Amino acid sequence: MSTTITIRIDPKIKDRLEKLAKVTDRSMSYFVSHALEQVLEQEEWQIGEIKRRVELADKPGAKFIPHEDIEVWLKSWGKTKERKPPKCG
C-alpha cells in the first residue's frame, strides 16, 4: 500500500529524474521513494546516535578530551611529527 504526496522540485532536477527513469525503465516515483527512504534511514540513524552519545555524556563520571587537545592532534595529521591521539582524562 502506498500514499501520494506532492513536492516542489527544481525543474532541472525533474528533467534529470525523468531521463533516469526513462533509461532505466523505472518510474520517477520509484527513484523519489528510494532516495527518500535512504535519506530517512541516514537521518534517523544520525539522530539516534547523537541522542545516545548525549545520554552517555550526561552520565555521572563521564570523561572527556578537551577540544584543544583534539584540535592540536588533528592539525598534526600528515606531518612528519604526527602526534598520538590524546587520552581521555
Secondary structure as GFF3:
##gff-version 3
##sequence-region A 1 89
A	DSSP	alpha_helix	11	24	.	.	.	ID=ss1
A	DSSP	alpha_helix	28	58	.	.	.	ID=ss2
A	DSSP	alpha_helix	67	75	.	.	.	ID=ss3
###
